[in-house]
Amino acid sequence: MKSHTYKLALILIGVTLSQAGCGGGGGSGDNTAAAPNSIAAPSPAAAVSIAALSAASASAGSVVTVSGSGFQKVTAVSIGNVAVTFSIVSDSQIAITVPATPVSGVITVSGPGFSVQSSATFVSSLPAPLVTNVSASNVAVGANFTIQGKNLDLVSAYQLAGANLAIVSNSSSAVTLTMPAQPTFGTLTLIVNGAPVNTSYQLHSYRPASIVAVLPQLGIVGSSVTINGSGLAAVTDIRFANGTVASVTAASSSTVSFVVPPGAASGPLTVVDPYQEVVSAGVFSVVPTVTATALQTTSSGSTVILTVTGTNLSNVTGATVGNVATTIVSSSNTQLVLSVALGSSGTLTLNALVRQLSMPAPSTTQAMSACGSAASILFMYSIKAPAI
């Protein structure tokens, strides 16, 4: 009985082992044992290293790329002893931003348990000054003008044709300068770190013109006029009140001369040069030119009547036959009637005297026109105008 029980136990154990070997009920009956699952060993982390810099120098605000490996673990970046802003592009690249503060030195990347430095040194460069605007290209000597731009605080001096310009005020975006005392023309030059940097701006300093006197203060067409003053050497034109322009016949630093042109009108005179226009304080009067085209004579008792035809005859203030004064009977713009004693002889002179500074100007012959006769008396007439 005991022997039988023992055998049954062995059989049951064998069945159990067989089922376990099949991997569960309903198996195929394959008794091959499955191999245990394998676990892969972790790969070693990439070592942190710096291979190269995209630039050895750059200005503030620029982005410099650091190439290398193991950058995912980086938590801080510095240039020299200055911490800088950075971003991890990938495990092999870091982008750093050059700070506004000047920096120089090796680049250090660091993180938990490591600190790696570049073999190359990085130096931040200063941004180049740039002039973007000048308030005026033509400026009077000794006068101020303003330039605008960027990084102008890095400029140590400003020059024009080699002459230093005095700095009145300056900032990074605007500088006020003073032109030299002598007329100068040239390129505006910046001195940066001891070296000249030419701009694209051409500047000119000139002497301001002034009018002291106009001599005489009135005249007829064709008469010469001189303006006294200063800074007149560059004057090219004289403009009358109605826009009529007279060309300059002679000019120096203190005087400019011209001839009154046809069509000129009374009013202030304007001297014009390439850099400025200056208006006279006083008025220049253009006196209409008196002309005579015909003379008729008639006698009446002891008097001879002279009738003159022409233009601007209403401006005649007196007339003589030889040395004998005539009487103005009537006058209009086109006709003048005179009377003179019978027996007078000589040249008929019409006077339109111009006074300047209360001093009468002497008459000079302007034109000789014709002759006529009456009562056996020969009259020669000429029109006399003021000496201008």
Short mmCIF file of the C-alpha atoms (twelve columns), coordinates in Angstrom:
data_MODEL
# 
_entry.id   MODEL 
# 
loop_
_atom_site.group_PDB 
_atom_site.id 
_atom_site.type_symbol 
_atom_site.label_atom_id 
_atom_site.label_alt_id 
_atom_site.label_comp_id 
_atom_site.label_asym_id 
_atom_site.label_seq_id 
_atom_site.Cartn_x 
_atom_site.Cartn_y 
_atom_site.Cartn_z 
_atom_site.pdbx_PDB_model_num 
ATOM 1   C CA . MET A 1   0.000  0.000   0.000   1 
ATOM 2   C CA . LYS A 2   2.722  2.459   0.797   1 
ATOM 3   C CA . SER A 3   4.546  1.613   -2.349  1 
ATOM 4   C CA . HIS A 4   1.539  2.417   -4.483  1 
ATOM 5   C CA . THR A 5   1.009  5.780   -2.862  1 
ATOM 6   C CA . TYR A 6   4.598  6.810   -3.534  1 
ATOM 7   C CA . LYS A 7   4.337  6.071   -7.218  1 
ATOM 8   C CA . LEU A 8   1.230  8.196   -7.540  1 
ATOM 9   C CA . ALA A 9   2.971  11.161  -6.015  1 
ATOM 10  C CA . LEU A 10  5.791  10.889  -8.487  1 
ATOM 11  C CA . ILE A 11  3.391  10.833  -11.360 1 
ATOM 12  C CA . LEU A 12  1.610  13.945  -10.149 1 
ATOM 13  C CA . ILE A 13  4.869  15.791  -9.718  1 
ATOM 14  C CA . GLY A 14  5.945  14.855  -13.205 1 
ATOM 15  C CA . VAL A 15  2.737  16.153  -14.686 1 
ATOM 16  C CA . THR A 16  3.106  19.404  -12.868 1 
ATOM 17  C CA . LEU A 17  6.628  19.865  -14.051 1 
ATOM 18  C CA . SER A 18  5.636  19.026  -17.573 1 
ATOM 19  C CA . GLN A 19  2.872  21.608  -17.580 1 
ATOM 20  C CA . ALA A 20  5.182  24.257  -16.211 1 
ATOM 21  C CA . GLY A 21  7.652  23.502  -18.930 1 
ATOM 22  C CA . CYS A 22  4.951  23.989  -21.586 1 
ATOM 23  C CA . GLY A 23  4.320  27.517  -20.461 1 
ATOM 24  C CA . GLY A 24  0.694  27.017  -19.442 1 
ATOM 25  C CA . GLY A 25  -2.269 24.885  -20.321 1 
ATOM 26  C CA . GLY A 26  -3.283 24.213  -23.877 1 
ATOM 27  C CA . GLY A 27  0.305  24.248  -25.069 1 
ATOM 28  C CA . SER A 28  1.669  22.295  -27.952 1 
ATOM 29  C CA . GLY A 29  3.504  19.914  -25.791 1 
ATOM 30  C CA . ASP A 30  6.949  21.373  -26.636 1 
ATOM 31  C CA . ASN A 31  9.012  20.887  -23.499 1 
ATOM 32  C CA . THR A 32  11.816 23.288  -24.545 1 
ATOM 33  C CA . ALA A 33  12.383 25.921  -21.811 1 
ATOM 34  C CA . ALA A 34  12.303 29.634  -22.901 1 
ATOM 35  C CA . ALA A 35  15.529 31.684  -22.517 1 
ATOM 36  C CA . PRO A 36  15.368 34.478  -19.926 1 
ATOM 37  C CA . ASN A 37  14.908 38.149  -21.324 1 
ATOM 38  C CA . SER A 38  18.245 40.127  -21.806 1 
ATOM 39  C CA . ILE A 39  18.678 43.840  -20.555 1 
ATOM 40  C CA . ALA A 40  20.907 46.202  -22.758 1 
ATOM 41  C CA . ALA A 41  23.680 48.051  -20.904 1 
ATOM 42  C CA . PRO A 42  23.405 51.949  -21.065 1 
ATOM 43  C CA . SER A 43  25.734 53.667  -23.624 1 
ATOM 44  C CA . PRO A 44  28.348 55.985  -22.115 1 
ATOM 45  C CA . ALA A 45  27.469 59.790  -22.198 1 
ATOM 46  C CA . ALA A 46  29.266 61.951  -24.819 1 
ATOM 47  C CA . ALA A 47  32.161 63.882  -23.346 1 
ATOM 48  C CA . VAL A 48  31.757 67.683  -23.257 1 
ATOM 49  C CA . SER A 49  34.226 69.374  -25.594 1 
ATOM 50  C CA . ILE A 50  34.601 72.606  -27.594 1 
ATOM 51  C CA . ALA A 51  35.862 72.152  -31.134 1 
ATOM 52  C CA . ALA A 52  35.483 75.566  -32.788 1 
ATOM 53  C CA . LEU A 53  33.995 79.095  -32.669 1 
ATOM 54  C CA . SER A 54  32.128 80.599  -35.622 1 
ATOM 55  C CA . ALA A 55  33.964 83.906  -35.051 1 
ATOM 56  C CA . ALA A 56  36.917 85.028  -32.978 1 
ATOM 57  C CA . SER A 57  35.486 88.550  -32.699 1 
ATOM 58  C CA . ALA A 58  32.030 90.109  -33.027 1 
ATOM 59  C CA . SER A 59  30.198 93.241  -31.938 1 
ATOM 60  C CA . ALA A 60  27.712 93.495  -29.096 1 
ATOM 61  C CA . GLY A 61  24.415 91.782  -29.850 1 
ATOM 62  C CA . SER A 62  25.923 89.435  -32.412 1 
ATOM 63  C CA . VAL A 63  25.376 85.672  -32.160 1 
ATOM 64  C CA . VAL A 64  28.418 83.383  -32.116 1 
ATOM 65  C CA . THR A 65  28.085 79.616  -32.558 1 
ATOM 66  C CA . VAL A 66  30.188 77.242  -30.457 1 
ATOM 67  C CA . SER A 67  30.650 73.770  -31.972 1 
ATOM 68  C CA . GLY A 68  31.579 70.678  -30.008 1 
ATOM 69  C CA . SER A 69  29.887 67.817  -28.178 1 
ATOM 70  C CA . GLY A 70  27.967 66.996  -25.013 1 
ATOM 71  C CA . PHE A 71  26.253 70.382  -24.884 1 
ATOM 72  C CA . GLN A 72  22.890 69.062  -23.654 1 
ATOM 73  C CA . LYS A 73  24.338 69.024  -20.135 1 
ATOM 74  C CA . VAL A 74  25.600 72.640  -20.273 1 
ATOM 75  C CA . THR A 75  23.959 74.985  -17.771 1 
ATOM 76  C CA . ALA A 76  26.224 78.071  -18.013 1 
ATOM 77  C CA . VAL A 77  28.465 79.819  -20.561 1 
ATOM 78  C CA . SER A 78  30.941 82.650  -20.009 1 
ATOM 79  C CA . ILE A 79  33.472 84.684  -21.996 1 
ATOM 80  C CA . GLY A 80  36.416 85.413  -19.781 1 
ATOM 81  C CA . ASN A 81  34.755 86.075  -16.429 1 
ATOM 82  C CA . VAL A 82  31.516 87.444  -17.880 1 
ATOM 83  C CA . ALA A 83  28.440 85.206  -18.003 1 
ATOM 84  C CA . VAL A 84  26.632 85.418  -21.333 1 
ATOM 85  C CA . THR A 85  23.208 84.531  -22.664 1 
ATOM 86  C CA . PHE A 86  23.130 81.275  -24.613 1 
ATOM 87  C CA . SER A 87  20.810 78.703  -26.132 1 
ATOM 88  C CA . ILE A 88  21.483 75.019  -26.801 1 
ATOM 89  C CA . VAL A 89  20.856 74.405  -30.493 1 
ATOM 90  C CA . SER A 90  21.789 70.732  -30.331 1 
ATOM 91  C CA . ASP A 91  24.143 68.444  -28.481 1 
ATOM 92  C CA . SER A 92  26.885 69.703  -30.795 1 
ATOM 93  C CA . GLN A 93  26.070 73.439  -31.018 1 
ATOM 94  C CA . ILE A 94  25.490 76.334  -28.620 1 
ATOM 95  C CA . ALA A 95  24.538 79.857  -29.721 1 
ATOM 96  C CA . ILE A 96  25.847 82.650  -27.480 1 
ATOM 97  C CA . THR A 97  24.969 86.367  -27.635 1 
ATOM 98  C CA . VAL A 98  27.841 88.845  -27.322 1 
ATOM 99  C CA . PRO A 99  27.050 91.144  -24.363 1 
ATOM 100 C CA . ALA A 100 27.023 94.938  -24.506 1 
ATOM 101 C CA . THR A 101 29.927 95.032  -22.054 1 
ATOM 102 C CA . PRO A 102 33.294 94.605  -23.813 1 
ATOM 103 C CA . VAL A 103 34.561 91.071  -23.174 1 
ATOM 104 C CA . SER A 104 37.610 89.005  -24.047 1 
ATOM 105 C CA . GLY A 105 38.975 85.606  -23.101 1 
ATOM 106 C CA . VAL A 106 38.322 81.920  -23.592 1 
ATOM 107 C CA . ILE A 107 34.763 80.610  -23.769 1 
ATOM 108 C CA . THR A 108 33.814 78.334  -20.877 1 
ATOM 109 C CA . VAL A 109 30.869 75.914  -20.888 1 
ATOM 110 C CA . SER A 110 29.992 74.293  -17.577 1 
ATOM 111 C CA . GLY A 111 27.449 72.044  -15.936 1 
ATOM 112 C CA . PRO A 112 27.141 69.506  -13.107 1 
ATOM 113 C CA . GLY A 113 30.608 68.192  -12.455 1 
ATOM 114 C CA . PHE A 114 32.395 69.713  -15.468 1 
ATOM 115 C CA . SER A 115 33.852 72.945  -16.866 1 
ATOM 116 C CA . VAL A 116 35.371 73.018  -20.355 1 
ATOM 117 C CA . GLN A 117 37.220 75.914  -22.005 1 
ATOM 118 C CA . SER A 118 37.866 76.727  -25.656 1 
ATOM 119 C CA . SER A 119 41.414 76.717  -26.917 1 
ATOM 120 C CA . ALA A 120 40.766 79.927  -28.875 1 
ATOM 121 C CA . THR A 121 40.239 83.377  -27.345 1 
ATOM 122 C CA . PHE A 122 37.192 85.493  -28.201 1 
ATOM 123 C CA . VAL A 123 37.237 89.331  -28.202 1 
ATOM 124 C CA . SER A 124 34.128 91.487  -28.606 1 
ATOM 125 C CA . SER A 125 34.596 94.276  -31.170 1 
ATOM 126 C CA . LEU A 126 33.215 97.795  -30.953 1 
ATOM 127 C CA . PRO A 127 30.462 98.695  -33.464 1 
ATOM 128 C CA . ALA A 128 31.500 101.104 -36.216 1 
ATOM 129 C CA . PRO A 129 30.219 104.715 -35.957 1 
ATOM 130 C CA . LEU A 130 27.807 105.669 -38.729 1 
ATOM 131 C CA . VAL A 131 26.669 109.155 -39.849 1 
ATOM 132 C CA . THR A 132 23.121 109.095 -41.242 1 
ATOM 133 C CA . ASN A 133 22.299 112.811 -41.580 1 
ATOM 134 C CA . VAL A 134 23.882 116.286 -41.558 1 
ATOM 135 C CA . SER A 135 21.720 119.313 -40.742 1 
ATOM 136 C CA . ALA A 136 23.298 121.448 -43.517 1 
ATOM 137 C CA . SER A 137 25.962 120.954 -46.164 1 
ATOM 138 C CA . ASN A 138 26.698 124.698 -46.473 1 
ATOM 139 C CA . VAL A 139 27.436 126.341 -43.130 1 
ATOM 140 C CA . ALA A 140 28.769 129.814 -42.335 1 
ATOM 141 C CA . VAL A 141 32.251 129.998 -40.826 1 
ATOM 142 C CA . GLY A 142 32.100 129.762 -37.040 1 
ATOM 143 C CA . ALA A 143 28.493 128.532 -37.097 1 
ATOM 144 C CA . ASN A 144 27.203 125.311 -35.548 1 
ATOM 145 C CA . PHE A 145 25.660 122.340 -37.324 1 
ATOM 146 C CA . THR A 146 24.471 118.912 -36.186 1 
ATOM 147 C CA . ILE A 147 25.145 115.399 -37.421 1 
ATOM 148 C CA . GLN A 148 23.072 112.342 -36.549 1 
ATOM 149 C CA . GLY A 149 23.942 108.668 -36.611 1 
ATOM 150 C CA . LYS A 150 24.856 105.626 -34.538 1 
ATOM 151 C CA . ASN A 151 27.695 104.923 -32.104 1 
ATOM 152 C CA . LEU A 152 28.973 108.488 -32.469 1 
ATOM 153 C CA . ASP A 153 30.251 108.410 -28.893 1 
ATOM 154 C CA . LEU A 154 33.087 106.215 -30.199 1 
ATOM 155 C CA . VAL A 155 34.382 109.079 -32.389 1 
ATOM 156 C CA . SER A 156 37.247 110.999 -30.803 1 
ATOM 157 C CA . ALA A 157 37.434 113.863 -33.338 1 
ATOM 158 C CA . TYR A 158 35.803 115.297 -36.462 1 
ATOM 159 C CA . GLN A 159 37.683 116.923 -39.344 1 
ATOM 160 C CA . LEU A 160 36.913 118.852 -42.527 1 
ATOM 161 C CA . ALA A 161 39.729 119.110 -45.074 1 
ATOM 162 C CA . GLY A 162 42.196 118.325 -42.282 1 
ATOM 163 C CA . ALA A 163 40.861 121.026 -39.955 1 
ATOM 164 C CA . ASN A 164 39.464 119.912 -36.601 1 
ATOM 165 C CA . LEU A 165 35.857 120.831 -35.878 1 
ATOM 166 C CA . ALA A 166 35.093 121.902 -32.323 1 
ATOM 167 C CA . ILE A 167 32.653 119.561 -30.543 1 
ATOM 168 C CA . VAL A 168 29.888 121.508 -28.787 1 
ATOM 169 C CA . SER A 169 27.924 118.492 -27.550 1 
ATOM 170 C CA . ASN A 170 27.857 114.795 -28.325 1 
ATOM 171 C CA . SER A 171 26.001 111.565 -27.657 1 
ATOM 172 C CA . SER A 172 25.817 108.192 -29.345 1 
ATOM 173 C CA . SER A 173 23.156 109.451 -31.778 1 
ATOM 174 C CA . ALA A 174 23.824 113.199 -32.289 1 
ATOM 175 C CA . VAL A 175 26.807 115.564 -32.269 1 
ATOM 176 C CA . THR A 176 26.878 119.366 -32.607 1 
ATOM 177 C CA . LEU A 177 30.013 120.766 -34.259 1 
ATOM 178 C CA . THR A 178 31.391 124.236 -35.048 1 
ATOM 179 C CA . MET A 179 32.793 125.172 -38.451 1 
ATOM 180 C CA . PRO A 180 36.339 126.614 -38.540 1 
ATOM 181 C CA . ALA A 181 36.896 130.361 -38.843 1 
ATOM 182 C CA . GLN A 182 38.155 130.110 -42.432 1 
ATOM 183 C CA . PRO A 183 36.139 129.018 -45.491 1 
ATOM 184 C CA . THR A 184 36.686 125.289 -45.982 1 
ATOM 185 C CA . PHE A 185 35.445 122.578 -48.319 1 
ATOM 186 C CA . GLY A 186 35.914 118.826 -48.052 1 
ATOM 187 C CA . THR A 187 34.728 115.443 -46.807 1 
ATOM 188 C CA . LEU A 188 33.513 115.070 -43.231 1 
ATOM 189 C CA . THR A 189 36.011 112.702 -41.587 1 
ATOM 190 C CA . LEU A 190 35.656 110.792 -38.309 1 
ATOM 191 C CA . ILE A 191 38.657 109.877 -36.170 1 
ATOM 192 C CA . VAL A 192 38.019 106.436 -34.635 1 
ATOM 193 C CA . ASN A 193 40.695 104.674 -32.577 1 
ATOM 194 C CA . GLY A 194 43.226 107.117 -33.994 1 
ATOM 195 C CA . ALA A 195 42.396 106.305 -37.620 1 
ATOM 196 C CA . PRO A 196 40.484 108.522 -40.108 1 
ATOM 197 C CA . VAL A 197 37.155 107.236 -41.426 1 
ATOM 198 C CA . ASN A 198 35.682 109.217 -44.339 1 
ATOM 199 C CA . THR A 199 31.929 109.710 -44.565 1 
ATOM 200 C CA . SER A 200 29.894 110.282 -47.725 1 
ATOM 201 C CA . TYR A 201 29.116 113.897 -46.751 1 
ATOM 202 C CA . GLN A 202 30.748 116.877 -48.509 1 
ATOM 203 C CA . LEU A 203 30.575 120.082 -46.453 1 
ATOM 204 C CA . HIS A 204 31.416 123.706 -47.194 1 
ATOM 205 C CA . SER A 205 31.933 126.602 -44.819 1 
ATOM 206 C CA . TYR A 206 31.533 130.099 -46.254 1 
ATOM 207 C CA . ARG A 207 31.784 133.683 -45.130 1 
ATOM 208 C CA . PRO A 208 28.333 135.188 -44.540 1 
ATOM 209 C CA . ALA A 209 27.618 138.146 -46.814 1 
ATOM 210 C CA . SER A 210 26.510 141.522 -45.494 1 
ATOM 211 C CA . ILE A 211 25.380 144.730 -47.192 1 
ATOM 212 C CA . VAL A 212 26.586 148.015 -45.707 1 
ATOM 213 C CA . ALA A 213 25.659 150.482 -48.457 1 
ATOM 214 C CA . VAL A 214 24.337 150.701 -52.021 1 
ATOM 215 C CA . LEU A 215 25.944 153.507 -54.021 1 
ATOM 216 C CA . PRO A 216 24.102 155.282 -55.452 1 
ATOM 217 C CA . GLN A 217 20.708 154.461 -54.026 1 
ATOM 218 C CA . LEU A 218 18.979 155.109 -57.348 1 
ATOM 219 C CA . GLY A 219 19.789 154.934 -61.027 1 
ATOM 220 C CA . ILE A 220 18.513 154.489 -64.547 1 
ATOM 221 C CA . VAL A 221 18.743 151.410 -66.749 1 
ATOM 222 C CA . GLY A 222 22.342 150.994 -67.859 1 
ATOM 223 C CA . SER A 223 23.844 152.841 -64.915 1 
ATOM 224 C CA . SER A 224 26.485 151.223 -62.714 1 
ATOM 225 C CA . VAL A 225 25.854 150.499 -59.050 1 
ATOM 226 C CA . THR A 226 28.236 149.300 -56.340 1 
ATOM 227 C CA . ILE A 227 27.298 147.452 -53.161 1 
ATOM 228 C CA . ASN A 228 29.694 147.744 -50.228 1 
ATOM 229 C CA . GLY A 229 29.820 145.137 -47.483 1 
ATOM 230 C CA . SER A 230 31.628 141.918 -46.596 1 
ATOM 231 C CA . GLY A 231 31.697 138.326 -47.803 1 
ATOM 232 C CA . LEU A 232 30.763 139.446 -51.316 1 
ATOM 233 C CA . ALA A 233 33.469 137.653 -53.316 1 
ATOM 234 C CA . ALA A 234 31.217 134.706 -54.247 1 
ATOM 235 C CA . VAL A 235 28.188 136.816 -55.284 1 
ATOM 236 C CA . THR A 236 27.002 135.885 -58.783 1 
ATOM 237 C CA . ASP A 237 23.727 137.809 -59.199 1 
ATOM 238 C CA . ILE A 238 21.826 140.843 -57.957 1 
ATOM 239 C CA . ARG A 239 18.061 140.380 -57.862 1 
ATOM 240 C CA . PHE A 240 15.680 143.338 -57.985 1 
ATOM 241 C CA . ALA A 241 12.354 143.535 -56.165 1 
ATOM 242 C CA . ASN A 242 10.386 142.333 -59.210 1 
ATOM 243 C CA . GLY A 243 12.705 139.372 -59.835 1 
ATOM 244 C CA . THR A 244 14.793 140.969 -62.585 1 
ATOM 245 C CA . VAL A 245 18.387 139.766 -62.269 1 
ATOM 246 C CA . ALA A 246 21.565 141.725 -62.951 1 
ATOM 247 C CA . SER A 247 24.848 139.953 -63.576 1 
ATOM 248 C CA . VAL A 248 27.868 140.935 -61.535 1 
ATOM 249 C CA . THR A 249 30.518 142.929 -63.399 1 
ATOM 250 C CA . ALA A 250 33.116 142.873 -60.612 1 
ATOM 251 C CA . ALA A 251 33.309 141.371 -57.130 1 
ATOM 252 C CA . SER A 252 35.677 141.302 -54.178 1 
ATOM 253 C CA . SER A 253 35.291 140.438 -50.527 1 
ATOM 254 C CA . SER A 254 34.072 143.978 -49.784 1 
ATOM 255 C CA . THR A 255 32.379 145.211 -52.988 1 
ATOM 256 C CA . VAL A 256 30.245 143.949 -55.845 1 
ATOM 257 C CA . SER A 257 29.297 145.981 -58.931 1 
ATOM 258 C CA . PHE A 258 26.553 145.570 -61.514 1 
ATOM 259 C CA . VAL A 259 24.628 147.453 -64.210 1 
ATOM 260 C CA . VAL A 260 20.914 148.179 -63.803 1 
ATOM 261 C CA . PRO A 261 19.196 145.902 -66.360 1 
ATOM 262 C CA . PRO A 262 16.097 146.670 -68.451 1 
ATOM 263 C CA . GLY A 263 12.901 145.835 -66.604 1 
ATOM 264 C CA . ALA A 264 14.378 146.407 -63.152 1 
ATOM 265 C CA . ALA A 265 11.981 147.790 -60.536 1 
ATOM 266 C CA . SER A 266 12.521 149.787 -57.369 1 
ATOM 267 C CA . GLY A 267 12.807 147.973 -54.053 1 
ATOM 268 C CA . PRO A 268 15.319 146.124 -51.869 1 
ATOM 269 C CA . LEU A 269 18.226 144.417 -53.625 1 
ATOM 270 C CA . THR A 270 19.145 140.781 -52.986 1 
ATOM 271 C CA . VAL A 271 22.714 139.558 -53.393 1 
ATOM 272 C CA . VAL A 272 22.882 135.894 -54.366 1 
ATOM 273 C CA . ASP A 273 25.776 133.453 -54.106 1 
ATOM 274 C CA . PRO A 274 25.837 129.629 -54.155 1 
ATOM 275 C CA . TYR A 275 25.329 129.420 -50.387 1 
ATOM 276 C CA . GLN A 276 23.079 132.296 -49.328 1 
ATOM 277 C CA . GLU A 277 20.859 135.228 -50.229 1 
ATOM 278 C CA . VAL A 278 21.111 138.555 -48.403 1 
ATOM 279 C CA . VAL A 279 18.563 141.372 -48.772 1 
ATOM 280 C CA . SER A 280 19.491 145.043 -48.452 1 
ATOM 281 C CA . ALA A 281 17.877 147.018 -45.653 1 
ATOM 282 C CA . GLY A 282 17.302 150.058 -47.871 1 
ATOM 283 C CA . VAL A 283 15.452 150.500 -51.152 1 
ATOM 284 C CA . PHE A 284 17.137 151.031 -54.502 1 
ATOM 285 C CA . SER A 285 15.090 153.309 -56.764 1 
ATOM 286 C CA . VAL A 286 15.084 152.659 -60.497 1 
ATOM 287 C CA . VAL A 287 14.588 156.007 -62.220 1 
ATOM 288 C CA . PRO A 288 12.710 155.757 -65.536 1 
ATOM 289 C CA . THR A 289 14.939 156.663 -68.460 1 
ATOM 290 C CA . VAL A 290 13.977 159.904 -70.186 1 
ATOM 291 C CA . THR A 291 14.099 159.715 -73.980 1 
ATOM 292 C CA . ALA A 292 13.315 162.311 -76.658 1 
ATOM 293 C CA . THR A 293 12.319 161.367 -80.170 1 
ATOM 294 C CA . ALA A 294 11.202 164.690 -81.717 1 
ATOM 295 C CA . LEU A 295 11.220 168.464 -81.192 1 
ATOM 296 C CA . GLN A 296 8.811  171.047 -82.588 1 
ATOM 297 C CA . THR A 297 9.146  174.824 -82.140 1 
ATOM 298 C CA . THR A 298 6.710  177.701 -82.562 1 
ATOM 299 C CA . SER A 299 7.102  181.376 -81.763 1 
ATOM 300 C CA . SER A 300 4.651  183.603 -79.963 1 
ATOM 301 C CA . GLY A 301 5.728  187.208 -79.631 1 
ATOM 302 C CA . SER A 302 8.915  187.289 -77.584 1 
ATOM 303 C CA . THR A 303 8.610  183.635 -76.579 1 
ATOM 304 C CA . VAL A 304 9.474  180.387 -78.331 1 
ATOM 305 C CA . ILE A 305 7.385  177.295 -77.503 1 
ATOM 306 C CA . LEU A 306 9.303  174.004 -77.584 1 
ATOM 307 C CA . THR A 307 7.311  170.748 -77.757 1 
ATOM 308 C CA . VAL A 308 9.339  167.622 -77.005 1 
ATOM 309 C CA . THR A 309 7.980  164.132 -77.735 1 
ATOM 310 C CA . GLY A 310 9.444  161.041 -76.057 1 
ATOM 311 C CA . THR A 311 9.059  158.800 -73.019 1 
ATOM 312 C CA . ASN A 312 9.097  159.400 -69.278 1 
ATOM 313 C CA . LEU A 313 9.112  163.148 -69.919 1 
ATOM 314 C CA . SER A 314 7.091  163.746 -66.760 1 
ATOM 315 C CA . ASN A 315 10.334 163.069 -64.861 1 
ATOM 316 C CA . VAL A 316 12.024 166.129 -66.348 1 
ATOM 317 C CA . THR A 317 12.635 168.669 -63.621 1 
ATOM 318 C CA . GLY A 318 14.148 171.436 -65.722 1 
ATOM 319 C CA . ALA A 319 15.495 172.387 -69.138 1 
ATOM 320 C CA . THR A 320 17.912 174.916 -70.627 1 
ATOM 321 C CA . VAL A 321 18.664 176.277 -74.074 1 
ATOM 322 C CA . GLY A 322 22.362 176.940 -73.968 1 
ATOM 323 C CA . ASN A 323 22.691 178.707 -70.639 1 
ATOM 324 C CA . VAL A 324 19.145 180.075 -70.646 1 
ATOM 325 C CA . ALA A 325 16.628 178.385 -68.396 1 
ATOM 326 C CA . THR A 326 13.286 177.417 -69.867 1 
ATOM 327 C CA . THR A 327 9.878  177.291 -68.249 1 
ATOM 328 C CA . ILE A 328 7.974  174.016 -68.123 1 
ATOM 329 C CA . VAL A 329 4.506  174.799 -69.461 1 
ATOM 330 C CA . SER A 330 3.145  171.253 -69.211 1 
ATOM 331 C CA . SER A 331 4.427  167.717 -69.059 1 
ATOM 332 C CA . SER A 332 3.190  164.177 -69.451 1 
ATOM 333 C CA . ASN A 333 4.868  160.854 -69.903 1 
ATOM 334 C CA . THR A 334 5.080  161.337 -73.681 1 
ATOM 335 C CA . GLN A 335 5.105  165.126 -74.176 1 
ATOM 336 C CA . LEU A 336 6.897  168.079 -72.630 1 
ATOM 337 C CA . VAL A 337 6.042  171.713 -73.477 1 
ATOM 338 C CA . LEU A 338 8.628  174.401 -72.689 1 
ATOM 339 C CA . SER A 339 8.880  178.148 -73.244 1 
ATOM 340 C CA . VAL A 340 12.073 180.139 -73.679 1 
ATOM 341 C CA . ALA A 341 12.874 183.758 -74.518 1 
ATOM 342 C CA . LEU A 342 13.147 184.581 -78.190 1 
ATOM 343 C CA . GLY A 343 16.775 184.926 -79.195 1 
ATOM 344 C CA . SER A 344 18.018 182.067 -77.007 1 
ATOM 345 C CA . SER A 345 20.322 179.651 -78.785 1 
ATOM 346 C CA . GLY A 346 22.288 176.553 -77.995 1 
ATOM 347 C CA . THR A 347 21.673 172.970 -76.980 1 
ATOM 348 C CA . LEU A 348 18.343 172.088 -75.410 1 
ATOM 349 C CA . THR A 349 19.124 170.104 -72.296 1 
ATOM 350 C CA . LEU A 350 16.448 168.224 -70.372 1 
ATOM 351 C CA . ASN A 351 17.407 167.547 -66.797 1 
ATOM 352 C CA . ALA A 352 16.105 164.734 -64.627 1 
ATOM 353 C CA . LEU A 353 18.443 165.344 -61.757 1 
ATOM 354 C CA . VAL A 354 19.012 162.620 -59.215 1 
ATOM 355 C CA . ARG A 355 19.986 163.587 -55.725 1 
ATOM 356 C CA . GLN A 356 21.919 161.337 -53.428 1 
ATOM 357 C CA . LEU A 357 22.611 162.247 -49.845 1 
ATOM 358 C CA . SER A 358 21.169 165.715 -50.583 1 
ATOM 359 C CA . MET A 359 23.987 166.420 -53.059 1 
ATOM 360 C CA . PRO A 360 22.952 167.078 -56.674 1 
ATOM 361 C CA . ALA A 361 24.682 164.830 -59.153 1 
ATOM 362 C CA . PRO A 362 26.123 166.553 -62.233 1 
ATOM 363 C CA . SER A 363 24.355 165.983 -65.538 1 
ATOM 364 C CA . THR A 364 26.008 164.061 -68.342 1 
ATOM 365 C CA . THR A 365 24.844 163.752 -71.909 1 
ATOM 366 C CA . GLN A 366 22.827 160.589 -72.457 1 
ATOM 367 C CA . ALA A 367 21.665 160.916 -76.058 1 
ATOM 368 C CA . MET A 368 21.731 163.373 -78.973 1 
ATOM 369 C CA . SER A 369 18.567 163.031 -81.025 1 
ATOM 370 C CA . ALA A 370 17.705 165.769 -83.546 1 
ATOM 371 C CA . CYS A 371 17.514 169.431 -84.237 1 
ATOM 372 C CA . GLY A 372 14.804 171.879 -85.253 1 
ATOM 373 C CA . SER A 373 14.406 175.579 -86.058 1 
ATOM 374 C CA . ALA A 374 11.928 178.318 -85.294 1 
ATOM 375 C CA . ALA A 375 11.999 182.040 -85.920 1 
ATOM 376 C CA . SER A 376 15.439 181.648 -87.469 1 
ATOM 377 C CA . ILE A 377 16.792 180.229 -84.171 1 
ATOM 378 C CA . LEU A 378 18.592 176.852 -84.328 1 
ATOM 379 C CA . PHE A 379 18.033 174.487 -81.390 1 
ATOM 380 C CA . MET A 380 20.153 171.408 -80.730 1 
ATOM 381 C CA . TYR A 381 18.728 169.191 -78.025 1 
ATOM 382 C CA . SER A 382 20.166 166.402 -75.969 1 
ATOM 383 C CA . ILE A 383 18.756 164.512 -73.055 1 
ATOM 384 C CA . LYS A 384 20.853 164.690 -69.952 1 
ATOM 385 C CA . ALA A 385 20.524 162.190 -67.174 1 
ATOM 386 C CA . PRO A 386 22.099 162.063 -63.736 1 
ATOM 387 C CA . ALA A 387 25.607 160.759 -63.356 1 
ATOM 388 C CA . ILE A 388 25.278 157.419 -61.626 1 
# 
